């Protein structure tokens, strides 16, 4: 659960920032860059797990057997969903809002933080929920990446089933469902809902509008 909670916001942040680059910025090779991002969906999880072991098993980047390799795997494995969700959400936001913010003196970072992100709350929630659920229920890639110290619930449940301990496996699965529901609800409360209307006190009354 700890590894999944750490991986979820990183996945959403990297995915939405990448979506902002694709949707709002112009640079050479953008179509190739977007295509390469989608490649992680086409590669089987077992191949990704073996590749991570081969790539990060020796210095200078030795992460095998650590929590960091699991988090990195979850981030880059689930990032395309955040990218596509962010691109779709930004397509519904008029670019004139960005231009107005820049005209008023805000730099790109502040425009992203104060204008774009509040309007992307549904996409942020979707990216957080999807990345957390996929991380905590992943089984294909993590089979090769877990260790005795950093184990995942899914691989542990599979081990219980292989040993014939079905009752304990069912108990762990039930707890996993409850944990996922609690974390998903927490994400929705923290992110909140997108608000497109001004507060009532800021709206002009009918008499003021006529005047």
DAWORA-V82378 format. One record per residue. RES is the residue in one letter. OMEGA is omega in whole degrees, -180 to 180 (* if undefined). D_LAST is the distance of its C-alpha to the last C-alpha in Angstrom with 1 decimal. Layout:
RES/OMEGA/D_LAST
RES/OMEGA/D_LAST
This chain:
X/180/58.5
X/-180/58.2
X/180/58.9
X/179/56.3
X/176/53.6
X/-177/54.3
X/-174/54.3
X/180/51.1
X/177/48.6
X/179/50.6
X/180/50.7
X/-178/46.9
X/-180/46.2
X/-180/48.7
X/-178/47.6
X/175/43.8
X/177/44.5
X/177/46.8
X/178/44.2
X/177/41.7
X/-177/44.4
X/-174/45.0
X/-171/41.5
X/-177/39.9
X/178/42.8
X/178/45.2
X/-177/48.8
X/178/52.2
X/-177/53.8
X/-180/50.6
X/178/51.9
X/178/55.3
X/179/53.7
X/179/51.7
X/-180/54.9
X/178/56.9
X/-178/54.4
X/-175/54.9
X/-178/58.7
X/176/58.9
X/-178/58.1
X/-177/61.0
X/178/63.6
X/-178/65.3
X/180/64.8
X/178/68.6
X/179/68.7
X/179/65.8
X/179/67.7
X/-180/70.9
X/179/69.2
X/178/67.6
X/-179/71.1
X/-176/72.7
X/-172/70.0
X/-180/69.6
X/-177/73.1
X/175/74.4
X/8/73.4
X/179/71.3
X/-178/68.7
X/-176/70.5
X/-178/68.2
X/-180/70.4
X/180/70.7
X/177/67.6
X/-176/64.1
X/-179/62.6
X/176/64.1
X/180/62.6
X/179/59.1
X/178/59.5
X/-179/60.7
X/-178/57.8
X/-175/55.2
X/177/56.4
X/-175/57.5
X/-178/54.0
X/-178/51.8
X/179/51.3
X/176/49.3
X/179/46.8
X/-178/46.8
X/177/46.1
X/178/43.5
X/178/41.7
X/179/41.9
X/180/40.5
X/-180/37.6
X/176/36.8
X/178/36.9
X/180/33.8
X/-178/31.9
X/178/30.3
X/179/32.2
X/176/29.0
X/176/28.4
X/-178/31.7
X/179/31.0
X/179/27.7
X/179/29.5
X/178/32.4
X/-180/30.2
X/173/28.7
X/180/32.2
X/177/33.4
X/-174/36.9
X/180/38.1
X/180/39.3
X/176/36.0
X/178/34.1
X/-175/36.5
X/-172/36.3
X/-176/32.5
X/-172/31.1
X/-174/33.8
X/177/35.7
X/178/32.8
X/-179/32.1
X/-177/35.9
X/176/36.5
X/179/37.8
X/178/40.2
X/179/41.3
X/-180/42.1
X/180/44.0
X/179/46.0
X/-177/46.8
X/-177/47.9
X/-178/49.9
X/179/51.6
X/-178/52.6
X/180/53.9
X/-180/55.8
X/-174/57.3
X/179/58.5
X/-179/59.9
X/-178/61.4
X/-172/65.1
X/-176/66.2
X/-172/65.7
X/177/66.0
X/-178/69.5
X/-172/70.9
X/-179/68.7
X/177/69.0
X/-180/71.6
X/-179/73.2
X/-178/70.7
X/-179/67.6
X/178/67.8
X/-176/65.1
X/-177/64.9
X/180/65.4
X/177/68.6
X/179/69.8
X/178/69.2
X/177/71.1
X/177/74.0
X/179/74.1
X/179/74.2
X/178/77.0
X/178/78.9
X/180/78.5
X/-174/76.3
X/-179/73.9
X/179/72.9
X/179/71.8
X/178/70.0
X/178/68.0
X/178/67.1
X/179/65.9
X/179/63.9
X/177/62.2
X/179/61.3
X/179/59.9
X/180/57.6
X/179/56.3
X/180/55.8
X/179/53.8
X/-180/51.5
X/-179/50.9
X/178/50.2
X/177/47.9
X/179/45.9
X/177/45.8
X/-179/44.6
X/178/41.7
X/-178/40.7
X/-178/41.0
X/-179/39.1
X/-179/36.3
X/178/33.9
X/180/31.5
X/-178/27.9
X/-178/25.4
X/175/22.2
X/175/20.3
X/-175/20.8
X/-178/18.6
X/-180/17.6
X/180/16.5
X/177/14.1
X/177/10.3
X/-178/9.9
X/179/8.6
X/177/6.2
X/180/5.0
X/178/5.4
X/180/3.8
X/*/0.0
